[in-house]
Amino acid sequence: EYVAEPPLSVPISAFGGLSDKIHPDFIERWRDHTSSTITKRMVNGGHFFLYDSMQILLQAVASELSKSFPGVLGYHA
C-alpha cells in the first residue's frame, strides 16, 4: 500500500517499453519521488520489456551503478 513520503535524494533511472500500452509520460511521474535527477529510458518491448530488452537493461543498470561504485562491478562505461 502506497504511503506518501519525502522524495529520495538519489538519482532515479526509469525504464519503459516502447510497445507498452501505458503512455511513456507515465514514467515521468517517477520525478515526484526524487529531489535529484531522473533518467528516462525507453527500450524495445511491451509491459514486460525486461524479457525483450534484458541485455540493454542490464548494461544500463551496470553503467549507472559503476558511476556510483567505480570498479566494483568490473564494468567501465
Long-range contacts (C-beta under 8 A, 24 or more apart in sequence): 7-32, 7-33, 7-34, 7-35, 8-33, 8-34, 8-35, 8-36, 9-34, 9-35, 9-36, 10-34, 10-36, 11-36, 11-37, 11-38, 11-39, 11-64, 12-36, 12-37, 12-38, 12-39, 13-38, 13-39, 13-41, 13-60, 13-61, 13-64, 14-38, 14-39, 14-40, 14-41, 15-40, 15-41, 15-42, 15-43, 15-49, 15-57, 15-60, 16-40, 16-41, 16-42, 16-43, 16-49, 17-42, 17-43, 17-44, 17-45, 17-46, 17-47, 17-48, 17-49, 17-52, 17-53, 18-42, 18-43, 18-44, 18-45, 18-49, 19-44, 19-45, 19-46, 19-49, 20-45, 20-46, 20-47, 20-49, 21-46, 21-47, 22-47, 39-64
